[in-house]
Amino acid sequence: MCNAFGIVNFEGPDVRVSGLEDYRPAGAFSFLGRYRLIDFPLSNMTNSGIDRIEVFVKNRQRSLIEHLGTGRHYNINSKRGKLHILPVETGVQNDLYNHDVAGYMYNMGTIEELDQPYVIIAPSHMIFRYDFSSFLEKHMESGADITMLYHVVDTAKETCINCDVLNLNKQKGVLSIDKNRGNYKTRNISMETYVMSKDLFVDLVKKAANTSSLYSFKDIINDECSELDIRGVAHKGFFACINDFKSYYRTNMELIDYEKAMELFSDDWPFYTRTNDSAPTQYYSTSDVCNSVITNGCSIEGTVENSVIGRGCIIKKGAIVRNSVVSPQAVIGEDVHVEYAVVDKKAKISRKKDVLGDAQNPLYVKRNDKI
């Protein structure tokens, strides 16, 4: 058992996934056809022995709340564990004020009542595998005030744009936090994952709220870099930040590759999700499927190449789906050609026969849309 409670934070203002975010928060985005983004931080926590988890939600909460339910499917101990969904309610419509510190302050009574002496905070829009119990052990052994997780990226000119960057000294101490503007090839990308004592966390949240009504938790951490012992721990393995539409599409495409997927998935570290009983996918004699991720409950009569097909999708005879992400319960009609596209949930494409984007600018088909 990990002697810490977990916080899964909602996405900040730098996460702008056009189209998808009109209907749900980032944590509720469908991923690889069967998961939601929030499944990854929650599974990391429960696999690490964290049984008390606070999930903060901001806007368009319905789909995320439906997916989380009671949290039982995340293997949370039913006797001593609990998953709480905590809203951010500031009474102000401006998103500038609806940040993580505002959410923490609104729910401070709940946080202060928790018994665990440590807190581990992780974001809902980043995908990685990590044992948070070892993270806590490293933090306690080092004697640091705060320990942060980071990933070294050597493609920072093209990826992780607008992500936070840790400036480290030779001893892995955090000197400051900047933004990745794409000016350098290699950067230490902050995974927005922290471990610290609960008392320090509460003090920093209250200090941030007293400093500025627009201060986020990252802002107060940056201010305290010269006063507190803040250290970075490097993460190894697969890492992705879903902070725009292209990164969402690119990450789904990357994980079609089996070897790349094995950097994230492991038999001894399952990623849990909400499941539904449904029949296996049916492949008809006219189907032609290669190099794709096909989930259960689908009906495939057409051609699918290098694509992700979500639960319950229908690909009709003569249809061609290439280099695309098709969300659950979508329908691709007869002789329709879809390429380099993200088709959102329950969309139906039948009249328009060619829905074609390109590798640099994939198309987006809206949820419930009829084309």
DRENDO-1510 file (C-alpha; in Angstrom, 1 decimal, always signed):
<recs>
REC; n; res; u; v; w
REC; 1; MET; +0.0; +0.0; +0.0 .
REC; 2; CYS; +1.3; +3.4; -1.0 .
REC; 3; ASN; +1.1; +5.9; +1.9 .
REC; 4; ALA; -0.2; +8.7; -0.3 .
REC; 5; PHE; -3.5; +9.9; -1.8 .
REC; 6; GLY; -3.7; +10.7; -5.4 .
REC; 7; ILE; -4.9; +13.7; -7.3 .
REC; 8; VAL; -5.7; +13.5; -11.0 .
REC; 9; ASN; -5.8; +17.0; -12.3 .
REC; 10; PHE; -7.8; +18.4; -15.2 .
REC; 11; GLU; -6.1; +19.9; -18.3 .
REC; 12; GLY; -4.8; +23.4; -18.1 .
REC; 13; PRO; -5.2; +26.3; -20.6 .
REC; 14; ASP; -2.4; +25.0; -22.8 .
REC; 15; VAL; -4.4; +21.9; -23.7 .
REC; 16; ARG; -6.5; +22.8; -26.8 .
REC; 17; VAL; -7.7; +19.7; -28.7 .
REC; 18; SER; -10.0; +21.4; -31.2 .
REC; 19; GLY; -13.2; +19.5; -32.0 .
REC; 20; LEU; -12.9; +16.7; -29.4 .
REC; 21; GLU; -12.9; +19.1; -26.4 .
REC; 22; ASP; -16.2; +20.6; -27.5 .
REC; 23; TYR; -18.0; +17.5; -26.1 .
REC; 24; ARG; -15.8; +16.3; -23.2 .
REC; 25; PRO; -12.8; +17.1; -21.1 .
REC; 26; ALA; -9.4; +15.7; -22.1 .
REC; 27; GLY; -9.6; +12.9; -19.6 .
REC; 28; ALA; -12.7; +11.5; -21.4 .
REC; 29; PHE; -11.1; +11.4; -24.9 .
REC; 30; SER; -11.4; +8.0; -26.5 .
REC; 31; PHE; -8.0; +6.5; -27.0 .
REC; 32; LEU; -6.9; +3.4; -29.0 .
REC; 33; GLY; -10.6; +2.6; -29.5 .
REC; 34; ARG; -11.2; +1.3; -26.0 .
REC; 35; TYR; -9.6; +3.5; -23.4 .
REC; 36; ARG; -10.1; +7.0; -22.1 .
REC; 37; LEU; -7.1; +9.2; -21.4 .
REC; 38; ILE; -7.9; +9.3; -17.7 .
REC; 39; ASP; -7.5; +5.5; -17.5 .
REC; 40; PHE; -3.7; +5.8; -17.6 .
REC; 41; PRO; -3.1; +8.0; -14.6 .
REC; 42; LEU; -5.8; +6.2; -12.6 .
REC; 43; SER; -4.4; +2.8; -13.4 .
REC; 44; ASN; -0.8; +3.9; -12.6 .
REC; 45; MET; -2.1; +5.0; -9.2 .
REC; 46; THR; -4.1; +1.9; -8.3 .
REC; 47; ASN; -1.3; -0.4; -9.6 .
REC; 48; SER; +1.0; +1.5; -7.2 .
REC; 49; GLY; -1.2; +0.8; -4.2 .
REC; 50; ILE; -3.0; +4.2; -4.1 .
REC; 51; ASP; -6.5; +3.6; -2.9 .
REC; 52; ARG; -7.7; +7.1; -2.3 .
REC; 53; ILE; -7.9; +9.2; -5.4 .
REC; 54; GLU; -9.4; +12.6; -6.0 .
REC; 55; VAL; -10.4; +13.4; -9.6 .
REC; 56; PHE; -10.9; +17.1; -10.4 .
REC; 57; VAL; -13.2; +17.9; -13.2 .
REC; 58; LYS; -14.0; +21.3; -14.7 .
REC; 59; ASN; -16.2; +21.6; -17.8 .
REC; 60; ARG; -18.5; +19.2; -19.7 .
REC; 61; GLN; -18.4; +16.7; -16.9 .
REC; 62; ARG; -21.1; +14.2; -18.0 .
REC; 63; SER; -19.0; +11.8; -20.2 .
REC; 64; LEU; -16.2; +11.6; -17.7 .
REC; 65; ILE; -18.5; +11.0; -14.7 .
REC; 66; GLU; -20.3; +8.3; -16.6 .
REC; 67; HIS; -17.0; +6.6; -17.5 .
REC; 68; LEU; -15.6; +6.8; -14.0 .
REC; 69; GLY; -18.7; +5.5; -12.2 .
REC; 70; THR; -17.8; +4.3; -8.7 .
REC; 71; GLY; -14.2; +3.5; -9.8 .
REC; 72; ARG; -14.5; -0.2; -9.2 .
REC; 73; HIS; -13.1; -1.1; -12.7 .
REC; 74; TYR; -9.8; +0.5; -11.6 .
REC; 75; ASN; -9.3; -2.2; -9.0 .
REC; 76; ILE; -9.6; +0.2; -6.1 .
REC; 77; ASN; -9.9; -1.6; -2.8 .
REC; 78; SER; -13.6; -1.6; -2.0 .
REC; 79; LYS; -13.1; -1.5; +1.8 .
REC; 80; ARG; -10.6; +1.2; +2.4 .
REC; 81; GLY; -10.3; +2.8; -1.0 .
REC; 82; LYS; -12.4; +5.5; -2.7 .
REC; 83; LEU; -12.5; +7.5; -5.8 .
REC; 84; HIS; -13.9; +11.0; -5.4 .
REC; 85; ILE; -15.0; +13.2; -8.3 .
REC; 86; LEU; -14.5; +16.9; -7.2 .
REC; 87; PRO; -15.9; +19.7; -9.3 .
REC; 88; VAL; -14.2; +23.1; -9.9 .
REC; 89; GLU; -16.9; +25.7; -9.1 .
REC; 90; THR; -15.6; +29.3; -8.8 .
REC; 91; GLY; -18.7; +31.1; -9.9 .
REC; 92; VAL; -16.7; +32.8; -12.6 .
REC; 93; GLN; -17.2; +32.0; -16.3 .
REC; 94; ASN; -13.8; +33.2; -17.4 .
REC; 95; ASP; -11.5; +30.1; -17.8 .
REC; 96; LEU; -8.5; +32.2; -16.5 .
REC; 97; TYR; -10.0; +31.8; -13.0 .
REC; 98; ASN; -10.9; +28.1; -13.3 .
REC; 99; HIS; -7.5; +26.7; -12.8 .
REC; 100; ASP; -6.2; +23.9; -10.5 .
REC; 101; VAL; -5.6; +26.1; -7.5 .
REC; 102; ALA; -9.2; +27.4; -7.7 .
REC; 103; GLY; -10.3; +23.7; -7.7 .
REC; 104; TYR; -8.1; +22.8; -4.8 .
REC; 105; MET; -9.3; +25.8; -2.7 .
REC; 106; TYR; -12.9; +25.0; -3.4 .
REC; 107; ASN; -12.4; +21.4; -2.2 .
REC; 108; MET; -9.8; +22.3; +0.6 .
REC; 109; GLY; -12.1; +20.9; +3.3 .
REC; 110; THR; -12.0; +17.4; +1.7 .
REC; 111; ILE; -8.3; +17.5; +1.1 .
REC; 112; GLU; -7.4; +18.5; +4.7 .
REC; 113; GLU; -9.5; +15.7; +6.1 .
REC; 114; LEU; -7.5; +13.0; +4.2 .
REC; 115; ASP; -5.3; +10.8; +6.5 .
REC; 116; GLN; -2.4; +10.1; +4.1 .
REC; 117; PRO; +0.7; +12.1; +4.8 .
REC; 118; TYR; +1.8; +12.4; +1.1 .
REC; 119; VAL; +0.1; +13.4; -2.1 .
REC; 120; ILE; +0.9; +12.4; -5.7 .
REC; 121; ILE; -0.5; +14.6; -8.4 .
REC; 122; ALA; -0.7; +13.5; -12.1 .
REC; 123; PRO; -2.4; +15.1; -15.1 .
REC; 124; SER; -5.3; +13.6; -17.1 .
REC; 125; HIS; -3.9; +14.3; -20.6 .
REC; 126; MET; -0.6; +12.5; -20.5 .
REC; 127; ILE; +0.1; +8.9; -21.3 .
REC; 128; PHE; +2.8; +6.9; -19.6 .
REC; 129; ARG; +3.4; +3.9; -17.4 .
REC; 130; TYR; +5.0; +4.5; -14.0 .
REC; 131; ASP; +5.2; +3.0; -10.5 .
REC; 132; PHE; +4.2; +5.8; -8.1 .
REC; 133; SER; +5.2; +3.8; -5.1 .
REC; 134; SER; +8.9; +3.9; -6.2 .
REC; 135; PHE; +8.4; +7.6; -7.0 .
REC; 136; LEU; +7.4; +8.2; -3.4 .
REC; 137; GLU; +10.3; +6.1; -2.1 .
REC; 138; LYS; +12.8; +8.1; -4.2 .
REC; 139; HIS; +11.2; +11.3; -2.8 .
REC; 140; MET; +11.5; +10.2; +0.8 .
REC; 141; GLU; +15.1; +8.9; +0.4 .
REC; 142; SER; +16.2; +12.2; -1.1 .
REC; 143; GLY; +14.8; +14.4; +1.6 .
REC; 144; ALA; +13.5; +16.8; -1.0 .
REC; 145; ASP; +10.5; +19.0; -0.4 .
REC; 146; ILE; +9.0; +18.3; -3.8 .
REC; 147; THR; +9.9; +15.7; -6.5 .
REC; 148; MET; +8.8; +16.1; -10.1 .
REC; 149; LEU; +8.7; +13.6; -12.9 .
REC; 150; TYR; +10.1; +14.6; -16.4 .
REC; 151; HIS; +10.8; +13.0; -19.7 .
REC; 152; VAL; +13.7; +13.9; -22.0 .
REC; 153; VAL; +12.4; +14.6; -25.5 .
REC; 154; ASP; +14.7; +14.9; -28.5 .
REC; 155; THR; +12.0; +16.0; -30.9 .
REC; 156; ALA; +11.0; +19.1; -28.9 .
REC; 157; LYS; +11.0; +21.3; -32.0 .
REC; 158; GLU; +8.1; +19.4; -33.4 .
REC; 159; THR; +6.4; +17.7; -30.4 .
REC; 160; CYS; +5.3; +18.8; -26.9 .
REC; 161; ILE; +4.9; +22.4; -28.0 .
REC; 162; ASN; +3.6; +24.6; -25.1 .
REC; 163; CYS; +4.4; +21.9; -22.6 .
REC; 164; ASP; +6.3; +22.9; -19.4 .
REC; 165; VAL; +10.1; +22.4; -19.4 .
REC; 166; LEU; +12.2; +21.8; -16.3 .
REC; 167; ASN; +15.6; +23.6; -16.2 .
REC; 168; LEU; +17.8; +21.4; -14.0 .
REC; 169; ASN; +21.2; +21.7; -12.4 .
REC; 170; LYS; +23.8; +18.9; -12.4 .
REC; 171; GLN; +22.2; +17.4; -9.3 .
REC; 172; LYS; +18.7; +17.2; -11.0 .
REC; 173; GLY; +17.5; +20.2; -8.9 .
REC; 174; VAL; +14.8; +22.2; -10.5 .
REC; 175; LEU; +16.0; +25.8; -11.2 .
REC; 176; SER; +12.9; +27.0; -13.0 .
REC; 177; ILE; +10.0; +26.0; -15.2 .
REC; 178; ASP; +9.7; +27.3; -18.7 .
REC; 179; LYS; +7.6; +26.6; -21.8 .
REC; 180; ASN; +8.6; +24.6; -24.8 .
REC; 181; ARG; +8.4; +27.0; -27.8 .
REC; 182; GLY; +10.0; +24.7; -30.2 .
REC; 183; ASN; +13.4; +26.5; -30.2 .
REC; 184; TYR; +15.5; +23.5; -29.0 .
REC; 185; LYS; +15.7; +19.9; -30.1 .
REC; 186; THR; +16.1; +18.3; -26.6 .
REC; 187; ARG; +14.1; +19.4; -23.6 .
REC; 188; ASN; +13.2; +18.1; -20.2 .
REC; 189; ILE; +9.5; +18.0; -20.5 .
REC; 190; SER; +7.6; +18.3; -17.2 .
REC; 191; MET; +5.1; +15.4; -16.9 .
REC; 192; GLU; +3.1; +17.7; -14.4 .
REC; 193; THR; +3.5; +14.9; -11.9 .
REC; 194; TYR; +4.5; +15.8; -8.3 .
REC; 195; VAL; +5.0; +14.1; -5.0 .
REC; 196; MET; +5.2; +16.1; -1.7 .
REC; 197; SER; +3.8; +16.0; +1.9 .
REC; 198; LYS; +0.1; +16.9; +2.2 .
REC; 199; ASP; +1.0; +19.7; +4.6 .
REC; 200; LEU; +3.3; +21.3; +2.1 .
REC; 201; PHE; +0.8; +20.9; -0.7 .
REC; 202; VAL; -1.9; +22.6; +1.4 .
REC; 203; ASP; +0.4; +25.5; +2.3 .
REC; 204; LEU; +1.5; +26.0; -1.4 .
REC; 205; VAL; -2.1; +26.0; -2.6 .
REC; 206; LYS; -3.1; +28.6; +0.0 .
REC; 207; LYS; +0.0; +30.7; -0.8 .
REC; 208; ALA; -0.9; +30.6; -4.5 .
REC; 209; ALA; -4.4; +31.7; -3.8 .
REC; 210; ASN; -3.2; +34.6; -1.7 .
REC; 211; THR; -0.6; +35.6; -4.3 .
REC; 212; SER; -2.9; +35.9; -7.3 .
REC; 213; SER; -6.4; +34.8; -8.3 .
REC; 214; LEU; -4.8; +33.7; -11.6 .
REC; 215; TYR; -2.0; +31.6; -10.1 .
REC; 216; SER; -1.9; +27.9; -11.0 .
REC; 217; PHE; -0.1; +25.3; -8.9 .
REC; 218; LYS; +2.8; +25.3; -11.5 .
REC; 219; ASP; +3.2; +29.1; -11.0 .
REC; 220; ILE; +3.7; +28.8; -7.2 .
REC; 221; ILE; +6.1; +25.8; -7.7 .
REC; 222; ASN; +8.1; +28.0; -10.1 .
REC; 223; ASP; +8.2; +30.8; -7.6 .
REC; 224; GLU; +9.4; +28.4; -4.9 .
REC; 225; CYS; +12.3; +26.9; -6.9 .
REC; 226; SER; +14.9; +29.1; -5.1 .
REC; 227; GLU; +13.4; +28.5; -1.7 .
REC; 228; LEU; +12.5; +24.8; -1.6 .
REC; 229; ASP; +14.5; +21.7; -2.5 .
REC; 230; ILE; +12.7; +20.6; -5.7 .
REC; 231; ARG; +14.2; +17.7; -7.6 .
REC; 232; GLY; +13.5; +16.0; -10.9 .
REC; 233; VAL; +13.3; +12.3; -11.6 .
REC; 234; ALA; +13.6; +11.1; -15.2 .
REC; 235; HIS; +11.0; +8.8; -16.7 .
REC; 236; LYS; +12.0; +6.1; -19.2 .
REC; 237; GLY; +9.7; +4.4; -21.7 .
REC; 238; PHE; +6.7; +5.6; -23.7 .
REC; 239; PHE; +5.5; +9.1; -23.1 .
REC; 240; ALA; +2.9; +11.3; -24.9 .
REC; 241; CYS; +1.3; +14.6; -24.1 .
REC; 242; ILE; -2.1; +15.1; -25.7 .
REC; 243; ASN; -2.4; +18.9; -25.8 .
REC; 244; ASP; -3.6; +19.5; -29.3 .
REC; 245; PHE; -5.4; +17.8; -32.2 .
REC; 246; LYS; -2.3; +16.7; -34.0 .
REC; 247; SER; -0.8; +15.1; -30.9 .
REC; 248; TYR; -4.0; +13.2; -30.3 .
REC; 249; TYR; -3.9; +11.8; -33.8 .
REC; 250; ARG; -0.2; +11.2; -33.8 .
REC; 251; THR; -0.2; +9.2; -30.5 .
REC; 252; ASN; -3.0; +6.9; -31.7 .
REC; 253; MET; -1.1; +6.3; -34.9 .
REC; 254; GLU; +2.2; +5.6; -33.1 .
REC; 255; LEU; +0.7; +2.9; -30.9 .
REC; 256; ILE; -0.6; +0.9; -33.8 .
REC; 257; ASP; +3.0; -0.3; -34.1 .
REC; 258; TYR; +3.3; -3.3; -31.8 .
REC; 259; GLU; +6.9; -2.7; -30.7 .
REC; 260; LYS; +6.0; +0.9; -29.8 .
REC; 261; ALA; +2.9; -0.3; -27.9 .
REC; 262; MET; +4.9; -2.7; -25.9 .
REC; 263; GLU; +6.9; +0.3; -24.5 .
REC; 264; LEU; +3.6; +1.3; -22.8 .
REC; 265; PHE; +1.6; -1.9; -22.2 .
REC; 266; SER; +2.8; -4.7; -20.0 .
REC; 267; ASP; +1.2; -7.9; -18.7 .
REC; 268; ASP; +2.2; -7.1; -15.1 .
REC; 269; TRP; +0.9; -3.5; -15.3 .
REC; 270; PRO; -2.6; -3.5; -16.7 .
REC; 271; PHE; -4.4; -0.3; -17.7 .
REC; 272; TYR; -8.0; -0.6; -16.6 .
REC; 273; THR; -11.0; +0.9; -18.3 .
REC; 274; ARG; -14.8; +0.6; -18.2 .
REC; 275; THR; -15.9; -2.4; -20.2 .
REC; 276; ASN; -19.1; -3.4; -21.8 .
REC; 277; ASP; -20.3; -6.9; -22.7 .
REC; 278; SER; -20.4; -7.2; -26.5 .
REC; 279; ALA; -19.7; -9.7; -29.2 .
REC; 280; PRO; -16.3; -10.1; -30.9 .
REC; 281; THR; -15.8; -8.1; -34.0 .
REC; 282; GLN; -17.2; -9.8; -37.1 .
REC; 283; TYR; -15.1; -9.9; -40.3 .
REC; 284; TYR; -17.0; -10.6; -43.5 .
REC; 285; SER; -15.5; -12.3; -46.6 .
REC; 286; THR; -15.3; -8.9; -48.3 .
REC; 287; SER; -13.2; -7.4; -45.5 .
REC; 288; ASP; -9.4; -6.6; -45.8 .
REC; 289; VAL; -7.8; -5.5; -42.6 .
REC; 290; CYS; -4.0; -4.9; -41.9 .
REC; 291; ASN; -1.8; -3.1; -39.4 .
REC; 292; SER; -4.8; -1.8; -37.4 .
REC; 293; VAL; -6.2; -1.8; -33.9 .
REC; 294; ILE; -9.8; -3.2; -34.0 .
REC; 295; THR; -11.8; -3.3; -30.8 .
REC; 296; ASN; -14.8; -5.5; -30.0 .
REC; 297; GLY; -18.3; -5.3; -31.3 .
REC; 298; CYS; -17.4; -4.1; -34.7 .
REC; 299; SER; -18.7; -5.2; -38.1 .
REC; 300; ILE; -16.1; -5.0; -40.9 .
REC; 301; GLU; -17.1; -5.6; -44.5 .
REC; 302; GLY; -14.7; -3.1; -46.1 .
REC; 303; THR; -10.9; -2.3; -46.1 .
REC; 304; VAL; -9.1; -1.0; -43.0 .
REC; 305; GLU; -5.4; -0.1; -43.1 .
REC; 306; ASN; -3.2; +1.5; -40.5 .
REC; 307; SER; -6.2; +2.7; -38.4 .
REC; 308; VAL; -7.8; +2.6; -35.0 .
REC; 309; ILE; -11.4; +1.4; -35.0 .
REC; 310; GLY; -13.3; +1.9; -31.7 .
REC; 311; ARG; -16.0; -0.3; -30.2 .
REC; 312; GLY; -19.2; -1.0; -32.1 .
REC; 313; CYS; -18.1; +0.6; -35.3 .
REC; 314; ILE; -19.6; -0.5; -38.7 .
REC; 315; ILE; -17.4; -0.4; -41.8 .
REC; 316; LYS; -19.7; -1.3; -44.7 .
REC; 317; LYS; -18.9; -3.1; -48.0 .
REC; 318; GLY; -16.6; -1.2; -50.3 .
REC; 319; ALA; -15.6; +1.3; -47.7 .
REC; 320; ILE; -11.9; +2.2; -47.3 .
REC; 321; VAL; -10.5; +3.5; -44.0 .
REC; 322; ARG; -6.8; +4.4; -44.0 .
REC; 323; ASN; -4.5; +6.2; -41.5 .
REC; 324; SER; -7.5; +7.2; -39.4 .
REC; 325; VAL; -8.9; +7.1; -35.9 .
REC; 326; VAL; -12.6; +6.1; -35.8 .
REC; 327; SER; -14.2; +6.5; -32.4 .
REC; 328; PRO; -16.8; +4.1; -31.0 .
REC; 329; GLN; -20.2; +3.5; -32.7 .
REC; 330; ALA; -19.3; +5.4; -35.9 .
REC; 331; VAL; -20.6; +4.2; -39.2 .
REC; 332; ILE; -18.6; +4.3; -42.5 .
REC; 333; GLY; -21.0; +3.7; -45.3 .
REC; 334; GLU; -20.7; +1.7; -48.6 .
REC; 335; ASP; -17.9; +2.8; -50.9 .
REC; 336; VAL; -16.9; +5.7; -48.6 .
REC; 337; HIS; -13.2; +6.5; -48.6 .
REC; 338; VAL; -11.9; +7.9; -45.3 .
REC; 339; GLU; -8.2; +8.8; -45.0 .
REC; 340; TYR; -6.1; +10.8; -42.5 .
REC; 341; ALA; -9.1; +11.6; -40.4 .
REC; 342; VAL; -10.5; +11.5; -36.8 .
REC; 343; VAL; -14.1; +10.4; -36.8 .
REC; 344; ASP; -15.8; +11.2; -33.5 .
REC; 345; LYS; -18.3; +9.0; -31.7 .
REC; 346; LYS; -21.5; +8.0; -33.4 .
REC; 347; ALA; -20.7; +9.9; -36.6 .
REC; 348; LYS; -22.2; +8.5; -39.8 .
REC; 349; ILE; -20.5; +9.0; -43.2 .
REC; 350; SER; -22.6; +7.8; -46.2 .
REC; 351; ARG; -23.4; +10.5; -48.7 .
REC; 352; LYS; -20.0; +12.1; -49.0 .
REC; 353; LYS; -17.8; +9.4; -50.6 .
REC; 354; ASP; -14.4; +11.0; -50.1 .
REC; 355; VAL; -13.4; +12.3; -46.7 .
REC; 356; LEU; -9.7; +12.9; -47.2 .
REC; 357; GLY; -7.2; +14.8; -45.1 .
REC; 358; ASP; -3.4; +14.5; -45.2 .
REC; 359; ALA; -0.7; +13.4; -42.7 .
REC; 360; GLN; +0.1; +17.0; -41.6 .
REC; 361; ASN; -3.5; +18.1; -41.4 .
REC; 362; PRO; -5.9; +15.3; -40.5 .
REC; 363; LEU; -9.6; +16.0; -40.8 .
REC; 364; TYR; -12.1; +16.0; -37.9 .
REC; 365; VAL; -15.6; +14.7; -38.2 .
REC; 366; LYS; -17.8; +15.9; -35.4 .
REC; 367; ARG; -19.6; +13.7; -32.9 .
REC; 368; ASN; -23.1; +12.5; -34.0 .
REC; 369; ASP; -22.5; +14.2; -37.4 .
REC; 370; LYS; -24.1; +12.9; -40.6 .
REC; 371; ILE; -22.1; +13.3; -43.8 .
</recs>
